[in-house]
Amino acid sequence: MNLTDLLNKGYFPKELPPCFTTTEFASKFAQVNIDLLANEANALSVVLQKIQNNRVLSQPTKDEEKARAKQTFKNRLKFSDCVQFTIPKVGLTRNTIKIPNPLHQGKLSECIVSNYNSIERLFGESNLSTTKPIIETAHGEGKRAVTHENYGYFKEQSIIKSFSYPVYLKTDIAKFYSSIYTHTVPWVTFGGKDRYKRNRDLHKSDINKVTSIYGDSIDDALTWCQNQQTMGIPIGPDSSLIVAEIIACHIDKLLEGHLKRKKIDWIGFRYYDDYSMFFHSELDAQTALSELRNVLADFELKINDEKTVIGISANELEKDWALALKSFFFRPAESDQREDIWSFFSIAFKYAKEYPKESVLKLALNKFTFVRIEKENWDFFESLLFRLGLTEPSSLSKLSKILISYSTLVNKKKLKIFCYELINRHAAKSNDYELTWAVWLLKEFELFPTKEIYTAIFKSKSVCASLIALELLSQNTSIKTFDYSDLEKLFTIENLNKQFWLLIYECIYKQWLRHVIPSTIVTNHFYFNTLKKNNVFFYDESKKIEPLSIEKSYFDKIERKISQVDKYIKDNPFQNRMIKSQIKTLSSLLLIGKNKNLVNREDIQKILESSDRLIKKIIHELDELRIKQIEFDDKRIYFALGKRMEELNILTAKEMNLQTKEDNELLFDPEYE
């Protein structure tokens, strides 16, 4: 585990636009720490000396002020709150993800990295987890510090391994991240609750007492991140995934032990906090559920009763709405695409209405990672895209990537109306995700909001949205005066240790409000002043989303190539009836654009597989016939036709690979994206 990677790729939540970055913080983290250690005593001394030199105060008052200043200085290095960023789930529910203060996120990350070998051994104690953290070595957009097996793997393993167990139990832990009791981390890392408490109760002089437990350091760092709160861990940073798996893997180990002692034959898998378990009888499943409840109770955790089901192993492998969207086939002809876009969105909106608690529209957008929208159809597609974004705002990051990918086609007037509507709908509720992505889209397409839109964003107190809006406002030369009072009251030195730290620090660092907000707010805070001196920033105006790289379907080329083959046979004296018949069959299969009844990707894939086998057979037969010919002119026709068939084989292979890639990419549950 690399500390720089954990701070660079694993600190800020993935739900933020790309302009929010920790690259500079990660690269300069070591130097910042050196400066903190070297200058802490002197920085405090300067504060105390300033009080001492105040001739107005009496000495007793000076002593009181110095004691207060010492405590304040200490508190700023010990306690902080996270930036809160609410994101929409399906329907009306929301999650709150968090951006911890860099001082304490840095300490937490250091502790995890320095003890990661021991932590990895804890992951090995679970035979259920499919979300054990795996160190990610790749860099680039969307790459995190740690990854894990995807949801498709979890589903596949549940199917492959459970075939002989007729009864299933599906359940999850209620509000897992927000319910984790941070003091359970040292229990788990020390080998269990009872062992940890026995060690704690030993006198400090006892030679058997272990005084250095890294779980205690993780516990401390977690509470420092949350203003000493011991209930819950921040959702968003990769450090929280690691901590959650430390606890969940230990719970798995305890559950496995309990069921083994009861001699229950079962198999199970866990994805984050979701359990899929399989048994030979309903009684065994009920026993397992009871044991899981008991284990969780020791960790101050509970089963989510609403999502708990025991039943006969279901035959349903995929939900009908997911199958309908994934199997939809966009025909290769440009003239057909407009009709296909209409049909696809009709299906998506229909299922979204029927399944309001499912992520139908998010999955629908994934389809356009593989379907290139033609220029003449963009206006139609764009309007439906905006309609989808207003209906399902949790799709905004995906929608933004699509818009960036077709930036030259985007109707900026319609985009501005769309963004204004999002902001007006969500500002009063302070819905961070919607506000942030809406104003980011305005920034990316160089659209300057009105005063009313700026005011709505600032009134919402949404940290990330306000930062992007401030960048825009700093460039907006048409607005000469503006009332910043909604922001000014947030800019205090105390708030650098609270949920507004990112807004205050970055705004002062960028000097966006230098005529309104004094820079001394940062310079008087020892830690953030140290960051500023090291030129650490968390907002990079130049960062962009990488556009989609959509590989165009090969069907047009396939159709042209099979037409060339047909023409070659007609124009040349090719007499082999069997091969002519096979090519005629192949032609009827591969002229897909002319078959208006083909609308299902599964049928298309079957046609490609059949065609691939037939092409290979024809190539083999042509080779054999060519070898048998004596005269060069007789060989030539078989050779020329064979080359065309090989070219056709390459094209069909590429299309089959494209179809396979689409299947793999769409095999997921958007709830866990």
Salt bridges, closest charged atoms under 4 A:
ASP5 OD1 - HIS139 NE2 3.08
GLU15 OE2 - LYS14 NZ 3.09
GLU24 OE1 - LYS28 NZ 2.95
GLU65 OE2 - ARG68 NH1 2.72
GLU125 OE1 - HIS250 ND1 4.00
GLU125 OE2 - LYS253 NZ 3.63
GLU141 OE1 - LYS401 NZ 3.16
ASP172 OD2 - LYS307 NZ 3.84
ASP201 OD1 - ARG200 NE 3.49
ASP219 OD2 - HIS183 ND1 2.53
ASP238 OD1 - ARG144 NH2 3.01
GLU245 OE2 - ARG270 NH1 2.79
ASP252 OD2 - ARG270 NE 2.90
ASP265 OD2 - HIS280 NE2 2.82
GLU291 OE1 - HIS258 ND1 3.00
GLU291 OE2 - LYS262 NZ 3.66
ASP305 OD1 - ARG293 NH2 3.03
GLU318 OE2 - LYS155 NZ 3.02
GLU318 OE1 - LYS326 NZ 2.85
ASP336 OD1 - ARG331 NH1 3.87
ASP336 OD1 - LYS596 NZ 2.98
GLU339 OE1 - ARG331 NH2 3.58
ASP340 OD1 - ARG331 NH2 2.87
GLU354 OE2 - LYS350 NZ 3.04
GLU358 OE1 - LYS319 NZ 3.01
GLU374 OE2 - LYS552 NZ 2.90
ASP379 OD1 - ARG338 NH1 3.49
GLU382 OE1 - LYS414 NZ 3.38
GLU421 OE2 - ARG425 NE 2.83
GLU434 OE1 - ARG94 NH2 2.81
GLU434 OE2 - HIS426 ND1 3.82
GLU444 OE2 - LYS443 NZ 3.81
GLU444 OE1 - LYS544 NZ 3.41
GLU471 OE1 - LYS443 NZ 3.36
ASP486 OD2 - LYS459 NZ 3.66
GLU506 OE2 - LYS510 NZ 2.58
ASP571 OD2 - LYS567 NZ 2.71
GLU602 OE2 - LYS606 NZ 3.75
ASP612 OD2 - LYS616 NZ 2.82
GLU621 OE2 - LYS617 NZ 2.69
ASP623 OD1 - ARG626 NH2 3.49
GLU624 OE2 - HIS620 NE2 3.16
GLU646 OE1 - LYS643 NZ 3.98
GLU647 OE1 - LYS561 NZ 2.69
GLU662 OE2 - LYS367 NZ 3.24
GLU662 OE2 - ARG601 NE 3.58
ASP663 OD1 - ARG601 NH2 3.10
GLU671 OE2 - LYS307 NZ 3.69
GLU673 OE2 - LYS398 NZ 2.74
